[in-house]
Each structure stands twice: as C-alpha cells, then as structure tokens.
Amino acid sequence: MQAYLGEIAALTTAVCWAFTSLLFTIASKQVGSQLVNRVRLPLAALFLAVTHLLWQGQVLPIHAETSRWGWLGLSAISGLVRNSNSVDSNPRNYVIGVLCGIGGASGQALGLILSKRGMGGDFPALSASLMRLTTASVVIWLWALIQGQLRPTVEGLRHRRARLAILGGTLAGPFMGMTLSLAAVQFTHVGIASTLMALSPVILLPPAHWIFKERITQRAIVGTVVALVGVAMIFWM
C-alpha cells in the first residue's frame, strides 16, 4: 500500500476536485466565478495556516529558501489565479467552457511541474501548499483592487447558499485537494499523478446528471470505461 502512496493521493485529489467543482458551480451561479475564486483562495490559506501552526509550530514556513518561494509562487500563479473550477451546464457556453477547461488543465499541469521543482529535497507538502495559496491570494486580491472589485466581492458574500458552497468547496479543493496533489507529485511521477488527478470529470458525471440534470451520453460512458481501465493499468504496472 505504501508503494502506491502517491497514486492513492492523486486519486483522492481527483475526488476532492470533483466535489469542489460541484460546490463552486453552485456558488458561481449565485455570485459569479470570479468572486468565488477571490474568496476561496484566502479562505483555504487560512485553513492551511491554522493546520500548519498545529503541525509545524509556525503560521508560515518563514524559513523556506527564497528559491522555493519563487518556484511555488510561479506554480500558484499558473495553476490557481483565475481558475474557477466550475462546471457550466449551459449548452450555449459549451465551446467557451471547453477552451477554459483546456486552459485550466494546462495551467494546473504547469503548476504541478513548478511545484515539483519547489518541493525538491522532501520539502513538506503542507508547507508548499500554504506557500502557493498565500501567493495566489495576494496576487488575486491585488488584481481585484486594481479592477475596483473589492466592494462587489464583499457584497456578494451576503448570499447564504453561496457562502456555504464556497466553504465546502474550499475545504474539499484548495485545502484538502491541493495538499494531496502536492503529496502525489512528491511520492510519484508527475505524469502519473497528473493522469490520475485528471479523472475529476469522470467522477463528476453521476453528480452532474443528478444535480444539474445533464445527459450522460454513450461517448461519456465509453470514455469512463477507458479511463478506469487506464487507472487499473497504472496500478498494475
């Protein structure tokens, strides 16, 4: 079991990201994806800071080398800033959604590669995750300040359903999912980890059908079977 620690972490990450996509979609329908992204990052950073204090004895890994902050900061900007992780069930936005999905996946892949570089030498995944979230939070709120979006963001949090969905999605995704993803790339190859974590859309199929009434096509079923066979081959090899 320990030999597959990275693969198990990657699969668990896929599950976490599937649930966070559902919850952030619900929140985005209420207040918009940009607001969700601005709130989820500092909220997740807060959760991680408390965990880091209890686990490592300090709120931030202040003794980490400048080079680690640089690599993990670049990872945060490429993989987190403006990635809303939401599912759009409107057919008119299908093409835009696909392009955004490709862009988000590319950013996440680049983020994982940079994170791997920043965590060299068995650097704790928890500390790396906190460093990424802190950097991303600062960048996205500075950008919101430049755009004059601070007041609309605060006003948007008056929606109770959106607040609860953001809280749940933050716990599942930026908090648990991101930390597990960093653990995955630390304990296995980036390619394997990325492949397993990319199963989130497959995991999303049943919930998207039940919650958003999306139709599951025969092509989606075939793709699911192929994906599951691929996962089985990764573990078998």
C-alpha angles and dihedrals in degrees: 000000000000090000089064096044093120093047092048090049090051093051091048088050090055090054092048092049091049091056093043090053091055094047095045090049090056090049093045091055087058104041108004133265096265092058090047091053093049093052102039096057100056090038091055090045089055092051091048093046091056091047091047091051092052094043104035102023096242135077094229132018090249093165094059115120120262090241091059091052088050097051094041091044091055088046090054094050094048097041106032116023110096095356102129098182091213132144117227112204094184108112091209090065095046097110092045089048092052092050091047089048091053090048092048092048091049091050092049092049091051089046091055092050091050091045090053088055093047094050096052115141097037094293109181113268090217092058092045091050091051091049091051094048094046092052093045092048093053093047097047094046092048088052090049089051091052090049093047093241100131097097096045088050093054092045091050091060090071089086105097096199091051091049092052092046092049091049093050093043091049093053092048099041123022092026108039101012097050094047090049091047091055090048088051095055089044095055101035141024117294091235094055093044092049092049094052094043089051088069091087093100089053092051089047095060100086096041091046089052094049099040105031097026092236116167116244107220128207089249090057091052092050090048090051092052091049091049093050091049089051091052091049090051092051091055093041092053 
